[in-house]
Amino acid sequence: MWRPGRARSASLRATLCEVHGQPADDALLGLDEVAAWLEVDAGWVARAIARDALPVLGFGSRGEPVIVAAEVRAWLRRPDPHGDET
């Protein structure tokens, strides 16, 4: 299982975007990049992935998650199942 701070493979590192503000929809992000973008702890993102709440594109050769920015945006806009309750 991937843990924050472990080295990424060169091929995955080459495909990840550096997050400075809003990443492009097709940007491939790692756990730390998503955490920095959302301004949350990396552990929170890891728990969301583990609960199958945050969709991932897949996992790198060392088990690190690869996340598409557009999927994060869609996940953040998901309807709240209790949103219509008054």
N, C-alpha and C positions, 0 to 999 in steps of 0.2 A: 504494500500500500504506500502511496506517495505521501510524504510529509513535507510541510513547508520547510524551506531551507535546503532541501536536497537538490543536487545539481540536475539540470534538465539535459536531455540529449541535445546534441547540436542541431539535429534536424527539426526538433520541436521548437527549440529556441529561435531558430530562423523563421518559423511561421508565426510566432507570437508577436502581437503588436505591443508597443510601449504605450501605456495608457496615460495620456495627458489631456484630461477633459473627457469628451465623449468619443468613444471608439466608433469606427465605421461599422455598419451592420454586418459586414462579412469578416470582421476582425476575429481572429482566433485568439482566445485568452486563456491564460492559466489561472489557477485558483488565486494566486496573489494579485494578479491584475484585476480580476473581478472584485476582490475584496477592496482594493484601492479605489476602483471606479465607484463602487457602491458605498465607500467609506464605512465598511464594517470589518470585523475581525475575520481573518482567514478561516478560523475555526467555525464561524457561523456559516460561511459558504460551504465548507466541507460537510457540515451537518445537513444543510439543505440538499446537497448532492446525495448524501447517504440515505436520506428519507425519500429519494426519487422526486423531490419537489422541484429542484432546479435541473433542467435537462442538460445533458452533456452530449457533445458530438461523438466523443469516444475517449479513450485513454491512451496515453503515450506508452512507449515500451517499458518505462519504469513505473507505470501505473498512475501517472499524473493526469488529471482531467484536462480535456480540451473543450472549451466552451465557446460557442459562437455568440457574439454580442447581440445579434438580432433575437436569438432565443432568450437571452436574459431580459431584453426589453419586453418581449411577448409575455414572459413569465411574470414580470413586474406589473403588466397590465391585465393579468388574468382576473376574471370576475370573482368577486368575493361571494361564496355560496350563501353567506348570511347578509349580504349587502341590501337585499330588498325587504328584510324583516324590519318591522317598526315596533 
